[in-house]
Amino acid sequence: MLNRRSATRLATLAGATCLAASLVVVLPLTLAASPAGATGTVTITPSSSNYTDFQEVTVSGTGFSVNPSDSIEIVECADPGGTTGGLPTGNGSCDGTTENANTIFTNSSGTFSSTYYIEPLAISDGNVINCDESDYCVLWVGEDFVNNFTGTSAQPVGFSSPFLVGSTTSTTPESPVTVALPIAGAAVVGGAGFFFFRRRRRHSAAN
């Protein structure tokens, strides 16, 4: 027969064992209830590491929500160094003014494809980030730029490959004429007069 002290000890051990068992069962269920957001795949066509200013491209994505609550958003974000470690972790590293103007929805397979214009960005011009010929950036794609940027919910998000945006500024037709004028003047006076007249005509037309 168990005395009162032994009975109390057995009851305490039994209670502790039941509590530990309940923790083992409940803990995994609690963690599984808050899954991290899935990652979608984003592709830019044509594929390049250096786009021109305001170049029109096609942005495609797979692995996104089949029945999204919001339309797909595409936004330019900074990616210093063009590395995975440089990818933005918040919308403060992206410029909301670059969000696509058209409405984009996924199909029954969770994919989409849409045109998009890649823009050069500069903090000195009032933009949030730099995205130019020396500062890498990426395209962020998701359903809620403000609240679902990091993919902490079940809504999938994705990043494109890093890229630069080069300048489209090229040498104007007048530049070689300016260099050629002294040479032409030394060789043929009439030829110099022709170039000078042509240059003034272009200047007048531009004005």
Secondary structure, DSSP 8 states (H G I E B T S, - for coil): ---HHHHHHHHHHHHHHHHHHHHHHHHHHHHHTS----B-EEEEES--SEE-TTEEEEEEEES--SS-SS--EEEEEE-GGGSGGGS-SSGGGEEGGGS-SS-----TTS-EEEEEEE--B-GGGT-SS-BSSSS-EEEEEES-TTTSTT--SSS-BEE---BEE-------THHHHHHHHHHHHHH-HHHHHHHHHHHHHHHHHH-
